[in-house]
Amino acid sequence: MQACSLRAKAWSPYVAGIVIGLLQVPAFLLINTALGASSSYVTVGGTIAALFDPAITQIDYVAKHVAPTGKNWWQVALVVGVALGAFVSMRLSGARRKAISPIWGRALGTANPLVRYGVAFGAGFLMLFGARIADGCTSGHGLSGMAQMAVSSTLAVAFMFAGGIATAFLVLRRI
Amino acid sequence: MSVFPAILIGLAMGIVFGFAFEKARVFEPGMIVGQMQFHNFTMLKVFLTAVATGAVVLAVLHGFGLIKLAPKPTFYAADIIGGLVLGAGITLAGACPGTILAQIGAGYRDAIFTLIGGLAGAVAFSYAEPALTPLLFTGGPGKITFMDLTGVSYPVLALGLAAVLVVALVLLERWRPWRADLGADVDGDFGPAEATPSANVTRLKPAE
């Protein structure tokens, strides 16, 4: 097996992890920020919501996130790029995915796609509501905050795993 | 930096980020749920390797005086409650806020609903933020770091963290080789045949 060919279906998690960690260099040197993902949901969500409720931009938090600054829209471009990169990688390796991962039928106890879509919507809602309360997600707190030795990030990541593990055992079935 | 070049840099970095997510298989729901149920360790390996790498490169950049650190402020209740809710969402989504986009790129249709839910959650939080601020985002010890708590300099602590993580990862890999967690369709799925039409699921033979 070629370890890191662009056409391989899987790389060692250590090689991929090093690539991800190295992305901190351009983030800090070029954009003057750390890797993160969850703020972009406020930038995009706030911009869309403002079409229906222009008053939302009077909330300082929203105004700060939708402002046309390099940092705000860099992160939006970053997550768009994530979709493109994953698509290209998948096409190169041919690791096509089914519409829904086969694990969900077992984890949720039903193969009904509508149940999965509903759970996915709720999961996305919880994920971003929680990430905004904590002021960061697996990237901003996990990758960046822990590497910077921040107390807030270490605490948030510990409780993120606690919440994730509790949910996996109490709500989902064993996959 | 002005918006246009920042967007180009973001796209380029995102493509690398998404490529690495897809090759690592860490965007797979089977890897995330498997990690949270303690029988798949791909997520932890990618995550801790990226933290260790980030700590080393930031220690070097900081040591040369090229960057300023930007730790987030500590609000105990917000970090704990937010972390718990975020974690519950990650398990039910089988993704993180960043890897939702990798799922969409790789072709998972349910991830579109996760994305819409995520945007709705961010907007709901935005409306609630003024009311939550006095409850969750006031007071606290500020932007404290382990340098403040220990008095040790950042490069020393960061390199120490990286060293500890490397030892932990070597032991983890020795206990559980990464290929054992891939599954026949590289999605962390080791389920019974009824869930996978391709029934030849063997634990130690990833398709390559």
Interface residues (C-beta under 8 A of the other chain):
Chain A: M1 C4 A8 K9 A10 W11 S12 P13 Y14 V15 A16 G17 I18 V19 I20 G21 L22 L23 Q24 V25 P26 A27 F28 L29 L30 I31 N32 T33 A34 L35 A37 S38 Y41 V42 V44 G45 G46 I48 A49 I56 I59 D60 Y61 V62 H65 P68 T69 G70 K71 W73 W74 Q75 V76 A77 L78 V79 V80 G81 V82 A83 L84 G85 A86 F87 V88 S89 M90 S93 A95 R96 R97 K98 A99 I100 S101 P102 I103 W104 G105 R106 A107 A111 P113 R116 Y117 G118 V119 A120 F121 G122 A123 G124 F125 L126 M127 L128 F129 G130 A131 R132 I133 A134 D135 G136 C137 T138 S139 G140 H141 G142 L143 S144 G145 M146 A147 Q148 M149 A150 V151 S152 S153 T154 L155 A156 V157 A158 F159 M160 F161 A162 G163 G164 I165 A166 T167 A168 F169 V171 L172 R174 I175
Chain B: M1 S2 V3 P5 A6 I7 L8 I9 G10 L11 A12 M13 G14 I15 V16 F17 G18 F19 A20 F21 E22 K23 A24 R25 V26 F27 E28 P29 G30 V33 G34 M36 Q37 F38 T42 K45 V46 F47 L48 T49 A50 V51 A52 T53 G54 A55 V56 V57 L58 L61 L66 I67 L69 A70 P71 K72 P73 T74 F75 Y76 A78 D79 I80 I81 G82 G83 L84 V85 L86 G87 A88 G89 I90 T91 L92 A93 G94 A95 C96 P97 G98 T99 I100 L101 A102 Q103 I104 G105 A106 G107 Y108 R109 D110 A111 F113 T114 L115 I116 G117 G118 L119 A120 G121 A122 V123 A124 F125 S126 Y127 E129 P130 L132 L136 P141 K143 I144 T145 F146 M147 D148 L149 Y154 L157 A158 L161 L169 E173 W178 R179 L182 D185 V186 D187 G188 D189 G191 P192 A195 T196 P206 A207 E208
